[in-house]
Amino acid sequence: MSCISQRASACRDGMEAENRELLQLLREPGRLFTPFPFWFLNGDLEDGEIRRQLRSFAAHGVYGVVLHPRIGLPQSMGYLSKPFFHAVETAVREAERLGVRVILYDEGMYPSGSAGGLVVRANPALASRGLDLVEAPHPGDEVLARTEKGVLVCCRTGGTIRGLHFGEDDGEPGAPPSADILNPEAVALFLRLTHDRYYERLAPWFGTTIVAFFTDEPSAVGRNARTPFPWTAGFARLFAEKGGELAELTALFEGGTNDSTRLYERLILEREGEVYYRRLSEWCAAHGIALVGHPHRSDDIELERWFQVPGQDLALRWVAPERAPHQGIDGTMAHCSADAALLLGRRRNASECLGACNRGGNPWQLSGADVKWYLDWLAVRGVNLFIPHAFYYSIEGPRCQERPPDVGPHSIWWGRYEKWSRYMARLSALLTDAEPLLRVAVPCRNRDLHPELADALEVRQTGYCYVPESVWPSCRLEGGRLHCRGLAFDGVAGDPAFFPELPHFGSAPFDAAVPPDCVCSPPQPWLRVRLFRRAGQLCWLLVNEGEEPIRARIAFPGAEHLGAFDLWSGEPFRLARGGESPVELMRRGSLLVFACDAVSFEALPEPVRPVWLDGVSFRLVREEPACVRKIYEAEAAVSPALAAAPSVRLAVEAEELCELSVNGRDAGASFWQPHVFELAGLLHPGRNTLRLTVTGSLANRYGRPVPYGLSVREGESPGEQM
């Protein structure tokens, strides 16, 4: 064999091996990539119940939890008390036995940094402080400057955090006071009260079962504060030393900017990073675990540097399908954490997601369709660790309305939750250790991530990466490309003064130099794409963020042949010979397309053309209002040829969760419209019995009634379907 033939053979063998590696990874992603749901520890925390719930989590494919103390703890169980630590240790011991990993939560509710009010209880002088503009100082205020517009003072903000017991929530008399996280003394006390005590009790599990501490949206002023502008003791001197004019800070209260307000923002950001985040990050590193969690705002990209696992928080429906494609500032959050992780060399980045993402303010109305949209929205932007909010220890009494809904054991899909946990693990495995191929740099400053540019690039199917101000010194121009910390870009979107030698978004040179990651005919503004290499394979993650099917002919540059992997069902198949193919993505569809050589392509299964079972007429046979459930039955006459077909599918229109059995055998579940079931292998010639169970949203039990059952569409009147 010639040297050239040997090299070609080795190349083919290598590509086949990479193809097998990728498919094996997706079929069996492994426990490392499990979701880590918040587990709301909000009840009596009995040993047996703690163990039972953890066993149930593991049985449903969940091998990680965040132990989150939450409002609803009994008054007899004080935060960080002996009974509290007994419950936490019980959970950690059982997690170790089950092979479940644990992330500890660093606060008694949130925002983090106050130790459930214990910091201020120990030293009232460590309460949160802020900058205010008043007509006359209040007792205890420190006068900073007297101006024509009023008196600038440093004052206690009166900020609080949410507490762990009833009567300690926002606006309630027992709400714990927030601590001054810009004060090194307050942060040192917070670490002694919280982190050190956790370590004293749980040291044997640190770095093994316990893998991280979660810090949750720390706020320098606290919740419900008198002023939104942080300050701290001694800050006036630092501000003046850096050239700031105190009187000019009155512009903050009018929404204006000047040299002094810009200096203030920079110094506060640096102070928060150095005094709070750095101390926590160093503590975690010294104890063999990671700092995970998220900063206060969706676009706080500069603070991500202190996290071993950068993160963000997708909550309260700040981002939502009905708002797409223009999501505003919060629409930048997934790229904020994912891009920070890339530039920092971090392997994982996280999103606390789904918290209070119910529709229309209706408690518990969070559909499977919405959950799928949120997970895909995060993944296609690079998030590779999912922290669902939340699994509730208890939903007794008012607990069920505390930032609902439960998206785990108390949800309607818990019996089928392994489908969800496997899907999240598959996405995480796919995106971890991937080499992103992002063509466009978006230079940005903290809290200025240009959401309008992000929207325009995403609609164009063009990958981008935020490049925050702190890493600009790492950027260099080489070979006509912008290089920054291992990434290389062909163009820039944003500031025209940022490497003006490169093509900038909106110009003709940009369109020529930076083609889209895939080319759709006709154009598909609802298609989102992430281009990367994984296991040596060139990959495109495709997501349909719209409400209608996507049908287009799509060219994938650089591909010899195209394979595909259905990320929900777990099935690989051939897509096309060559680098172009018709693609169909149904509503809430996601698909991995990957390049492969001819041999690897032939090894993939042929896509099966389904035969549709039509004319099935279901009749309602039973209603179970207490379970929010309706049961339908139908009979279908099936020919021998149809019964033997390799793929027979049935489509039904219904809200919410649909489960189907055929001749007494399980045909699976469908969580969103369009509901499609695979019946191959379940049918026999002659008469077949189909049984469809439709479970409605638990908003019907814990909120306002919404339609459920067959042939119900969102927005229709409930009529007889309720």
C-alpha positions as CSV (number, residue, x, y, z in Angstrom):
1,M,0.0,0.0,0.0
2,S,1.4,3.4,-0.9
3,C,2.0,6.1,1.7
4,I,-0.8,8.2,0.3
5,S,-3.2,5.2,0.5
6,Q,-2.1,4.5,4.0
7,R,-2.8,8.1,5.1
8,A,-6.2,8.1,3.4
9,S,-7.1,4.8,5.1
10,A,-5.9,6.1,8.5
11,C,-8.0,9.3,7.9
12,R,-11.1,7.2,7.1
13,D,-10.5,5.0,10.1
14,G,-10.1,8.0,12.3
15,M,-13.3,9.6,11.1
16,E,-15.3,6.4,11.6
17,A,-13.9,6.1,15.1
18,E,-14.9,9.8,15.8
19,N,-18.4,9.1,14.4
20,R,-18.8,6.1,16.7
21,E,-17.5,8.1,19.7
22,L,-20.0,10.9,19.1
23,L,-22.9,8.5,18.7
24,Q,-21.9,6.5,21.8
25,L,-21.7,9.7,23.8
26,L,-25.2,10.7,22.7
27,R,-26.7,7.3,23.4
28,E,-25.2,7.0,26.9
29,P,-24.1,10.5,28.1
30,G,-23.4,9.3,31.6
31,R,-24.0,10.6,35.1
32,L,-21.5,13.4,34.8
33,F,-23.9,15.4,32.6
34,T,-27.0,15.0,34.8
35,P,-29.2,18.0,35.6
36,F,-28.7,19.5,39.1
37,P,-32.1,20.7,40.1
38,F,-32.7,23.0,43.1
39,W,-34.2,20.8,45.8
40,F,-36.3,23.0,47.9
41,L,-35.7,21.9,51.5
42,N,-38.9,23.5,52.7
43,G,-40.6,21.1,55.2
44,D,-40.0,19.1,58.3
45,L,-36.9,17.4,56.6
46,E,-37.5,13.9,58.1
47,D,-34.6,11.5,57.6
48,G,-36.8,8.8,55.9
49,E,-38.4,11.3,53.6
50,I,-35.1,12.8,52.6
51,R,-33.8,9.4,51.7
52,R,-37.0,8.4,49.8
53,Q,-37.0,11.5,47.7
54,L,-33.3,11.2,46.8
55,R,-33.9,7.5,45.7
56,S,-36.8,8.7,43.6
57,F,-34.6,11.3,41.9
58,A,-32.0,8.8,41.0
59,A,-34.6,6.4,39.8
60,H,-35.7,9.1,37.3
61,G,-32.2,9.8,36.0
62,V,-31.3,12.7,38.3
63,Y,-27.9,12.2,39.8
64,G,-27.2,15.7,41.1
65,V,-29.0,18.1,43.4
66,V,-28.6,21.6,44.9
67,L,-29.5,21.5,48.6
68,H,-31.5,24.7,48.7
69,P,-32.9,25.7,52.1
70,R,-36.3,27.4,51.4
71,I,-39.1,29.2,53.0
72,G,-41.3,26.7,54.8
73,L,-38.8,25.2,57.2
74,P,-40.4,24.7,60.7
75,Q,-39.7,27.5,63.2
76,S,-37.9,24.9,65.4
77,M,-35.3,24.4,62.7
78,G,-33.1,27.5,62.6
79,Y,-30.8,28.2,59.8
80,L,-27.4,26.6,60.4
81,S,-28.7,25.0,63.6
82,K,-27.9,21.4,64.7
83,P,-31.3,20.1,63.4
84,F,-30.6,21.9,60.1
85,F,-27.1,20.4,59.7
86,H,-28.5,16.9,60.7
87,A,-30.9,17.1,57.7
88,V,-28.2,18.3,55.3
89,E,-25.8,15.5,56.4
90,T,-28.6,12.9,56.1
91,A,-29.0,14.1,52.5
92,V,-25.3,14.0,51.7
93,R,-24.8,10.6,53.2
94,E,-27.7,9.2,51.1
95,A,-26.5,11.0,48.0
96,E,-23.1,9.3,48.5
97,R,-24.7,5.9,48.7
98,L,-26.7,6.5,45.5
99,G,-23.9,8.1,43.5
100,V,-25.7,11.4,43.4
101,R,-23.5,14.6,43.6
102,V,-24.4,17.5,45.7
103,I,-24.1,21.3,45.3
104,L,-24.4,23.2,48.6
105,Y,-26.4,26.5,48.7
106,D,-24.8,29.3,50.6
107,E,-27.7,31.2,52.0
108,G,-31.0,30.9,53.9
109,M,-33.0,31.8,50.8
110,Y,-31.6,34.7,48.7
111,P,-29.9,36.9,47.8
112,S,-26.7,35.4,49.1
113,G,-24.2,37.0,51.4
114,S,-26.1,37.6,54.7
115,A,-26.2,34.1,56.3
116,G,-29.9,34.3,56.9
117,G,-29.5,37.7,58.7
118,L,-26.9,36.3,61.1
119,V,-24.2,38.7,59.8
120,V,-26.1,41.8,60.7
121,R,-27.4,40.2,63.9
122,A,-23.7,39.7,65.0
123,N,-22.8,43.3,64.0
124,P,-25.5,45.8,63.0
125,A,-22.8,48.0,61.4
126,L,-22.4,45.5,58.6
127,A,-25.9,46.0,57.2
128,S,-26.2,47.0,53.5
129,R,-25.3,50.6,52.7
130,G,-26.2,52.7,49.7
131,L,-26.0,56.2,48.1
132,D,-29.1,58.4,48.4
133,L,-30.1,61.9,47.3
134,V,-32.3,63.5,50.0
135,E,-33.6,67.0,50.9
136,A,-32.2,66.6,54.4
137,P,-30.1,63.9,56.0
138,H,-31.9,61.3,58.2
139,P,-30.4,60.4,61.6
140,G,-27.5,58.0,61.0
141,D,-26.8,59.2,57.5
142,E,-23.3,60.1,56.5
143,V,-23.3,63.3,54.5
144,L,-21.1,63.0,51.4
145,A,-21.9,66.2,49.4
146,R,-24.4,69.1,49.5
147,T,-25.5,70.0,46.0
148,E,-28.1,72.2,44.3
149,K,-30.2,69.1,43.7
150,G,-30.1,67.8,47.3
151,V,-27.8,66.1,49.8
152,L,-25.9,63.0,48.8
153,V,-25.7,60.7,51.8
154,C,-24.4,57.2,52.6
155,C,-27.2,55.4,54.4
156,R,-28.5,52.0,55.5
157,T,-30.6,50.8,52.6
158,G,-33.0,48.9,54.8
159,G,-32.6,46.0,52.4
160,T,-33.6,42.5,53.3
161,I,-33.4,39.0,52.0
162,R,-36.1,36.4,51.7
163,G,-36.1,34.2,54.9
164,L,-36.6,30.5,55.6
165,H,-39.7,30.6,57.8
166,F,-43.2,31.9,57.2
167,G,-43.3,35.5,58.3
168,E,-39.8,36.2,56.9
169,D,-40.6,36.8,53.2
170,D,-40.4,40.1,51.3
171,G,-42.3,42.9,53.2
172,E,-42.9,40.7,56.2
173,P,-41.7,41.8,59.7
174,G,-39.2,38.9,60.1
175,A,-37.5,39.4,56.7
176,P,-33.7,39.1,57.5
177,P,-31.6,42.2,57.0
178,S,-29.1,42.1,54.1
179,A,-25.4,42.5,54.7
180,D,-22.9,44.8,53.1
181,I,-21.1,42.5,50.6
182,L,-18.8,45.4,49.6
183,N,-17.4,45.4,53.1
184,P,-14.5,42.8,53.6
185,E,-15.5,42.4,57.3
186,A,-19.0,41.4,56.4
187,V,-17.9,38.9,53.8
188,A,-15.3,37.4,56.1
189,L,-18.1,36.9,58.7
190,F,-20.4,35.5,56.1
191,L,-17.8,32.9,55.2
192,R,-17.1,32.0,58.9
193,L,-20.8,31.6,59.6
194,T,-21.7,29.7,56.5
195,H,-18.9,28.0,54.5
196,D,-16.6,27.2,57.4
197,R,-19.5,25.6,59.3
198,Y,-20.6,23.5,56.4
199,Y,-17.0,22.4,56.0
200,E,-16.7,21.5,59.7
201,R,-19.7,19.3,59.4
202,L,-19.3,17.8,56.0
203,A,-15.5,17.8,55.3
204,P,-15.3,14.1,54.4
205,W,-17.5,14.7,51.4
206,F,-15.9,17.8,50.0
207,G,-14.4,17.2,46.5
208,T,-16.2,13.9,46.1
209,T,-20.0,13.9,46.8
210,I,-20.0,17.6,47.4
211,V,-18.7,19.3,44.2
212,A,-19.7,23.0,44.5
213,F,-21.2,25.9,46.5
214,F,-24.0,27.9,44.8
215,T,-24.1,31.6,45.4
216,D,-27.4,33.2,44.3
217,E,-27.7,36.7,42.8
218,P,-25.8,38.6,45.6
219,S,-27.1,42.1,46.0
220,A,-25.1,44.9,47.6
221,V,-28.2,46.8,48.6
222,G,-30.6,43.9,49.3
223,R,-34.2,43.5,48.3
224,N,-36.8,46.4,48.8
225,A,-33.9,48.8,49.4
226,R,-34.3,52.5,50.1
227,T,-31.8,53.2,47.2
228,P,-30.6,51.1,44.3
229,F,-27.1,52.6,44.3
230,P,-24.6,50.6,46.5
231,W,-22.0,52.3,48.7
232,T,-19.9,51.2,51.6
233,A,-17.7,52.6,54.4
234,G,-14.5,54.2,53.1
235,F,-15.7,54.2,49.5
236,A,-15.9,58.0,49.4
237,R,-12.2,58.3,50.0
238,L,-11.4,55.7,47.3
239,F,-13.7,57.4,44.8
240,A,-12.1,60.8,45.4
241,E,-8.6,59.3,45.1
242,K,-9.5,57.9,41.7
243,G,-10.6,61.4,40.5
244,G,-14.3,61.2,41.2
245,E,-16.4,64.2,42.0
246,L,-19.1,63.3,44.6
247,A,-21.5,66.1,43.6
248,E,-21.6,64.7,40.0
249,L,-23.2,61.5,41.3
250,T,-26.5,63.2,41.5
251,A,-26.8,62.3,37.8
252,L,-27.4,58.7,38.9
253,F,-30.8,59.7,40.2
254,E,-31.8,61.2,36.9
255,G,-30.6,58.4,34.7
256,G,-27.7,60.5,33.4
257,T,-24.0,59.8,32.9
258,N,-20.8,61.7,33.3
259,D,-17.2,60.9,34.1
260,S,-17.9,60.5,37.7
261,T,-20.9,58.1,37.2
262,R,-18.8,56.0,34.9
263,L,-16.0,55.9,37.4
264,Y,-18.5,54.9,40.1
265,E,-19.9,52.0,38.1
266,R,-16.4,50.7,37.4
267,L,-15.2,51.0,41.0
268,I,-18.4,49.3,42.4
269,L,-18.0,46.5,39.9
270,E,-14.3,46.0,40.9
271,R,-15.2,46.2,44.6
272,E,-17.9,43.6,44.4
273,G,-15.6,41.3,42.5
274,E,-12.7,41.6,44.8
275,V,-14.4,41.8,48.1
276,Y,-17.2,39.3,47.6
277,Y,-16.8,37.0,44.6
278,R,-13.0,36.6,44.8
279,R,-13.2,35.6,48.5
280,L,-15.9,33.0,47.7
281,S,-14.0,31.7,44.7
282,E,-10.8,31.3,46.6
283,W,-12.5,29.6,49.5
284,C,-14.1,27.0,47.2
285,A,-10.9,26.4,45.3
286,A,-9.0,25.9,48.6
287,H,-11.6,23.3,49.7
288,G,-11.6,21.3,46.5
289,I,-14.9,22.4,45.1
290,A,-16.2,24.9,42.5
291,L,-18.0,28.2,42.9
292,V,-21.2,28.0,40.9
293,G,-24.3,30.2,40.8
294,H,-24.9,33.6,39.1
295,P,-24.5,37.3,39.6
296,H,-27.3,39.7,40.2
297,R,-28.1,40.7,36.5
298,S,-28.4,38.8,33.3
299,D,-25.6,40.9,31.7
300,D,-23.1,41.0,34.5
301,I,-20.5,39.3,32.3
302,E,-17.4,40.7,34.1
303,L,-18.4,39.0,37.4
304,E,-18.4,35.6,35.7
305,R,-14.6,35.5,35.9
306,W,-14.8,34.5,39.6
307,F,-16.9,31.4,39.0
308,Q,-15.3,28.0,38.4
309,V,-18.6,27.3,36.7
310,P,-20.0,30.6,35.3
311,G,-23.8,30.8,35.4
312,Q,-26.9,32.8,34.9
313,D,-30.6,32.7,36.0
314,L,-33.5,32.2,33.6
315,A,-36.5,33.0,35.7
316,L,-39.9,34.8,35.9
317,R,-40.4,34.4,32.1
318,W,-37.9,37.2,31.4
319,V,-37.3,35.2,28.2
320,A,-40.2,33.4,26.7
321,P,-41.5,31.8,23.4
322,E,-44.2,34.5,23.0
323,R,-41.5,37.2,23.1
324,A,-39.2,35.7,20.5
325,P,-37.1,36.6,18.7
326,H,-36.4,39.9,20.5
327,Q,-35.8,39.1,24.2
328,G,-34.0,42.3,25.3
329,I,-31.3,42.4,28.0
330,D,-32.3,39.0,29.4
331,G,-31.9,37.5,26.0
332,T,-28.2,37.8,26.4
333,M,-27.9,35.7,29.6
334,A,-27.1,32.3,28.0
335,H,-24.3,33.7,25.9
336,C,-23.1,35.7,28.9
337,S,-22.3,32.6,30.9
338,A,-21.3,30.3,28.0
339,D,-19.0,32.9,26.3
340,A,-17.4,33.8,29.7
341,A,-16.7,30.1,30.2
342,L,-15.0,29.8,26.8
343,L,-12.8,32.8,27.4
344,L,-11.9,31.7,30.9
345,G,-11.1,28.1,29.9
346,R,-13.9,26.7,32.1
347,R,-15.3,23.4,31.1
348,R,-18.9,23.9,32.2
349,N,-21.4,26.8,32.5
350,A,-24.7,26.7,34.1
351,S,-28.2,28.1,34.0
352,E,-30.6,28.1,36.9
353,C,-33.7,27.8,34.8
354,L,-37.5,27.5,34.7
355,G,-38.1,29.3,38.0
356,A,-41.6,30.9,38.1
357,C,-41.7,30.7,34.3
358,N,-45.5,30.0,34.4
359,R,-47.6,31.6,31.8
360,G,-49.7,34.7,32.2
361,G,-49.2,34.9,36.0
362,N,-51.2,31.6,36.3
363,P,-49.5,29.5,39.0
364,W,-48.3,26.1,37.8
365,Q,-49.2,26.8,34.1
366,L,-45.8,25.8,32.8
367,S,-46.2,23.4,29.9
368,G,-44.0,20.7,28.5
369,A,-43.8,22.7,25.3
370,D,-42.4,25.7,27.3
371,V,-39.9,23.5,29.2
372,K,-38.6,22.1,25.9
373,W,-38.3,25.6,24.4
374,Y,-36.3,26.9,27.4
375,L,-33.9,24.0,27.4
376,D,-33.3,24.3,23.7
377,W,-33.0,28.1,24.0
378,L,-30.2,27.7,26.5
379,A,-28.4,24.8,24.8
380,V,-28.2,26.4,21.3
381,R,-26.4,29.4,22.9
382,G,-23.9,27.1,24.7
383,V,-25.2,26.3,28.2
384,N,-24.1,22.8,29.2
385,L,-25.2,22.4,32.8
386,F,-28.9,22.7,33.7
387,I,-30.2,23.6,37.1
388,P,-34.0,23.3,37.0
389,H,-35.9,25.4,39.5
390,A,-37.2,23.4,41.3
391,F,-38.0,20.1,42.9
392,Y,-40.0,20.8,46.1
393,Y,-39.6,18.7,49.3
394,S,-43.1,19.7,50.1
395,I,-46.0,21.5,48.4
396,E,-48.2,21.5,51.5
397,G,-50.1,24.7,52.2
398,P,-48.6,28.0,50.9
399,R,-45.5,26.2,49.8
400,C,-47.2,25.2,46.6
401,Q,-47.5,28.9,45.6
402,E,-43.8,29.8,46.4
403,R,-42.2,30.5,43.0
404,P,-44.2,27.7,41.3
405,P,-44.3,25.3,39.7
406,D,-42.5,22.2,40.9
407,V,-40.9,20.9,37.7
408,G,-39.9,17.5,39.3
409,P,-41.7,15.1,41.6
410,H,-44.9,17.1,41.9
411,S,-45.3,17.7,38.2
412,I,-47.5,15.9,35.8
413,W,-44.6,14.5,33.9
414,W,-42.7,13.0,36.9
415,G,-43.6,9.4,35.9
416,R,-41.9,10.0,32.6
417,Y,-39.2,12.3,33.9
418,E,-36.3,10.1,32.7
419,K,-37.0,11.4,29.2
420,W,-36.3,14.9,30.4
421,S,-33.2,14.0,32.5
422,R,-31.8,12.0,29.6
423,Y,-32.4,14.9,27.2
424,M,-30.7,17.4,29.5
425,A,-27.8,15.0,29.9
426,R,-27.5,14.5,26.2
427,L,-27.4,18.2,25.5
428,S,-24.8,18.7,28.3
429,A,-22.6,15.9,27.0
430,L,-22.8,17.2,23.4
431,L,-21.7,20.7,24.4
432,T,-19.1,19.9,27.0
433,D,-15.6,19.8,25.6
434,A,-16.9,20.9,22.3
435,E,-14.8,23.3,20.1
436,P,-17.1,26.1,19.2
437,L,-16.7,27.7,15.8
438,L,-17.9,31.2,16.5
439,R,-17.2,33.6,13.6
440,V,-18.1,36.9,15.1
441,A,-16.7,38.8,18.1
442,V,-19.1,41.1,19.9
443,P,-17.0,43.5,22.1
444,C,-18.9,44.6,25.1
445,R,-18.8,46.1,28.6
446,N,-20.4,44.9,31.7
447,R,-24.2,45.3,31.6
448,D,-24.0,46.4,27.9
449,L,-24.2,43.3,25.8
450,H,-26.0,44.7,22.8
451,P,-29.1,42.5,22.6
452,E,-30.1,44.0,19.3
453,L,-26.9,42.7,17.7
454,A,-27.4,39.3,19.2
455,D,-30.9,39.1,17.8
456,A,-29.7,40.1,14.3
457,L,-26.9,37.6,14.3
458,E,-29.1,34.8,15.5
459,V,-31.8,35.4,12.9
460,R,-28.9,35.2,10.3
461,Q,-27.7,31.8,11.8
462,T,-24.3,33.3,12.6
463,G,-22.4,32.3,15.7
464,Y,-20.9,34.9,17.9
465,C,-19.0,35.3,21.2
466,Y,-19.1,38.2,23.6
467,V,-15.7,39.7,24.3
468,P,-15.9,41.7,27.5
469,E,-13.7,44.7,28.2
470,S,-11.4,42.8,30.6
471,V,-10.1,40.5,27.9
472,W,-9.6,43.1,25.2
473,P,-5.8,43.2,26.0
474,S,-5.7,39.5,25.1
475,C,-7.0,40.2,21.6
476,R,-4.6,40.4,18.6
477,L,-4.9,40.6,14.8
478,E,-3.1,37.8,13.1
479,G,-3.5,36.4,9.5
480,G,-6.5,38.6,8.9
481,R,-8.4,37.1,11.9
482,L,-9.0,38.3,15.5
483,H,-7.5,35.9,18.0
484,C,-8.5,35.9,21.7
485,R,-7.8,33.2,24.2
486,G,-7.9,30.3,21.8
487,L,-10.8,31.6,19.8
488,A,-10.5,33.1,16.3
489,F,-13.0,35.5,14.6
490,D,-13.5,36.6,11.1
491,G,-15.6,39.7,11.8
492,V,-16.9,42.1,14.5
493,A,-20.3,43.2,15.5
494,G,-20.5,46.4,17.5
495,D,-18.0,49.1,18.2
496,P,-16.5,50.2,14.9
497,A,-13.3,51.3,16.7
498,F,-12.7,47.7,17.9
499,F,-10.2,46.3,15.4
500,P,-11.4,48.4,12.5
501,E,-9.2,46.3,10.1
502,L,-11.8,43.5,10.4
503,P,-15.2,43.4,8.6
504,H,-17.9,44.9,10.8
505,F,-21.5,43.6,10.9
506,G,-23.7,45.6,8.6
507,S,-21.1,46.1,5.9
508,A,-20.6,44.4,2.5
509,P,-17.2,43.2,3.5
510,F,-18.8,41.5,6.6
511,D,-21.3,39.6,4.4
512,A,-18.5,38.3,2.2
513,A,-16.1,37.4,5.0
514,V,-18.6,35.9,7.4
515,P,-21.1,33.6,5.8
516,P,-23.8,32.1,8.0
517,D,-23.1,28.8,9.7
518,C,-25.6,27.2,7.4
519,V,-27.6,28.5,4.5
520,C,-31.3,28.1,4.4
521,S,-33.5,28.2,1.3
522,P,-36.0,29.9,1.9
523,P,-34.6,31.9,4.8
524,Q,-35.7,30.7,8.3
525,P,-35.7,33.5,10.9
526,W,-36.8,31.1,13.6
527,L,-34.0,28.7,13.2
528,R,-31.2,28.9,15.7
529,V,-27.8,27.2,15.0
530,R,-24.7,26.4,17.0
531,L,-21.7,25.3,15.0
532,F,-18.9,23.3,16.8
533,R,-16.7,20.3,16.7
534,R,-17.3,17.4,19.1
535,A,-15.4,14.2,19.2
536,G,-13.6,15.4,16.0
537,Q,-16.9,15.8,14.2
538,L,-18.2,19.0,12.6
539,C,-21.6,19.5,14.2
540,W,-24.6,21.8,13.8
541,L,-27.2,22.0,16.6
542,L,-30.4,23.1,15.1
543,V,-33.4,24.4,17.1
544,N,-36.8,25.6,16.0
545,E,-37.7,28.6,18.3
546,G,-40.9,29.4,16.5
547,E,-44.4,28.1,16.7
548,E,-44.7,26.6,13.2
549,P,-42.7,23.8,11.5
550,I,-39.5,24.7,9.7
551,R,-39.1,23.2,6.2
552,A,-36.1,24.3,4.2
553,R,-33.3,23.1,2.1
554,I,-30.1,23.7,4.2
555,A,-26.5,23.8,3.1
556,F,-23.9,22.8,5.7
557,P,-20.5,24.1,4.5
558,G,-17.6,21.7,5.0
559,A,-19.6,18.5,5.0
560,E,-18.8,15.5,2.7
561,H,-21.9,13.7,3.9
562,L,-24.5,14.5,6.5
563,G,-25.7,12.3,9.4
564,A,-28.3,13.4,12.0
565,F,-29.2,12.5,15.5
566,D,-32.7,13.1,17.0
567,L,-31.7,14.5,20.4
568,W,-35.1,13.8,21.9
569,S,-35.7,10.2,20.7
570,G,-32.0,9.3,20.7
571,E,-32.1,7.9,17.2
572,P,-29.3,8.5,14.6
573,F,-30.0,8.4,10.8
574,R,-28.6,9.3,7.4
575,L,-29.5,12.8,6.3
576,A,-28.0,13.3,2.9
577,R,-25.1,12.4,0.6
578,G,-23.2,15.7,0.1
579,G,-23.4,18.8,2.2
580,E,-27.0,19.9,1.5
581,S,-30.3,18.4,2.5
582,P,-34.0,19.1,3.0
583,V,-34.6,19.5,6.8
584,E,-37.9,19.5,8.7
585,L,-38.0,20.7,12.3
586,M,-41.4,20.5,13.9
587,R,-42.5,22.9,16.6
588,R,-40.2,22.5,19.6
589,G,-37.9,20.4,17.3
590,S,-34.1,20.1,17.8
591,L,-31.7,18.1,15.7
592,L,-28.0,17.5,15.6
593,V,-26.5,17.4,12.1
594,F,-22.9,16.2,11.7
595,A,-20.5,15.8,8.9
596,C,-19.2,12.3,8.1
597,D,-17.3,10.4,5.4
598,A,-18.9,7.9,3.0
599,V,-18.2,4.9,5.2
600,S,-19.6,6.4,8.3
601,F,-22.6,7.6,6.4
602,E,-23.3,4.1,5.1
603,A,-23.1,2.7,8.6
604,L,-26.0,5.0,9.8
605,P,-29.5,3.7,9.6
606,E,-31.7,4.9,6.7
607,P,-34.4,7.3,7.8
608,V,-37.7,5.4,7.9
609,R,-40.6,6.9,6.1
610,P,-43.5,6.5,8.4
611,V,-47.0,5.4,7.5
612,W,-49.7,7.4,9.3
613,L,-52.6,5.8,11.1
614,D,-55.5,8.0,10.1
615,G,-59.2,8.0,10.9
616,V,-58.8,7.0,14.5
617,S,-61.8,8.4,16.5
618,F,-61.2,8.6,20.2
619,R,-64.2,8.7,22.6
620,L,-64.1,10.0,26.2
621,V,-64.6,7.0,28.6
622,R,-63.7,8.5,31.9
623,E,-62.9,11.8,33.6
624,E,-60.8,12.1,36.8
625,P,-61.1,15.8,37.8
626,A,-59.1,15.2,41.0
627,C,-56.2,14.0,38.9
628,V,-56.8,16.6,36.2
629,R,-57.1,13.7,33.7
630,K,-59.3,12.4,30.9
631,I,-59.1,9.0,29.4
632,Y,-60.1,8.2,25.8
633,E,-60.4,5.0,23.9
634,A,-60.5,4.1,20.2
635,E,-60.5,1.0,18.0
636,A,-58.6,0.8,14.8
637,A,-58.8,-1.9,12.1
638,V,-55.2,-2.6,10.9
639,S,-54.2,-4.5,7.7
640,P,-51.4,-7.1,7.8
641,A,-49.3,-4.8,5.7
642,L,-49.8,-1.9,8.1
643,A,-49.1,-4.0,11.1
644,A,-45.8,-5.1,9.6
645,A,-44.7,-1.6,8.5
646,P,-41.3,-0.5,10.0
647,S,-42.8,2.8,11.2
648,V,-46.5,3.5,11.9
649,R,-47.3,6.9,13.5
650,L,-50.4,8.4,15.1
651,A,-50.9,12.1,15.6
652,V,-53.3,13.6,18.1
653,E,-54.2,17.1,19.1
654,A,-54.5,17.6,22.8
655,E,-53.4,19.6,25.9
656,E,-51.3,18.8,28.0
657,L,-49.5,15.5,28.7
658,C,-50.5,12.6,26.4
659,E,-49.8,8.9,27.2
660,L,-50.8,6.1,24.8
661,S,-51.2,2.4,25.1
662,V,-51.9,0.0,22.2
663,N,-53.4,-3.3,23.0
664,G,-52.4,-2.8,26.6
665,R,-48.8,-2.1,25.8
666,D,-47.1,1.2,26.4
667,A,-46.6,3.5,23.4
668,G,-44.9,6.2,25.4
669,A,-45.7,9.8,26.2
670,S,-45.8,13.1,24.4
671,F,-45.3,16.4,26.2
672,W,-46.1,19.0,23.6
673,Q,-48.0,19.7,20.3
674,P,-47.8,18.1,17.8
675,H,-48.3,14.9,19.7
676,V,-46.9,12.0,17.7
677,F,-46.7,8.3,18.7
678,E,-44.7,5.5,17.1
679,L,-46.8,2.4,17.0
680,A,-44.5,0.0,15.1
681,G,-44.4,-3.4,16.9
682,L,-47.5,-2.7,18.9
683,L,-50.2,-3.3,16.2
684,H,-51.5,-6.6,15.0
685,P,-53.7,-7.4,12.0
686,G,-57.4,-6.8,12.7
687,R,-58.9,-4.8,15.5
688,N,-56.6,-2.9,17.9
689,T,-57.5,-1.0,21.1
690,L,-55.9,2.3,21.7
691,R,-56.1,4.1,25.1
692,L,-55.1,7.7,25.4
693,T,-54.7,9.4,28.8
694,V,-54.5,13.2,28.7
695,T,-53.4,15.0,31.9
696,G,-54.0,18.7,32.1
697,S,-51.9,21.5,33.6
698,L,-51.8,21.5,37.4
699,A,-52.9,25.2,37.1
700,N,-56.3,23.5,37.2
701,R,-55.6,22.5,40.8
702,Y,-53.3,25.2,42.1
703,G,-54.1,28.2,39.9
704,R,-56.7,29.3,37.3
705,P,-58.4,26.6,35.2
706,V,-57.0,26.1,31.7
707,P,-58.2,23.9,28.9
708,Y,-57.1,20.3,28.6
709,G,-58.2,17.2,26.7
710,L,-58.4,16.3,23.0
711,S,-58.7,19.0,20.4
712,V,-57.9,21.9,22.7
713,R,-55.7,24.7,21.4
714,E,-54.1,27.4,23.5
715,G,-56.3,30.4,23.8
716,E,-59.6,28.6,23.0
717,S,-62.5,28.8,25.4
718,P,-62.5,25.7,27.7
719,G,-66.1,24.9,26.7
720,E,-66.8,21.1,27.2
721,Q,-63.1,20.3,27.2
722,M,-62.7,21.3,30.9
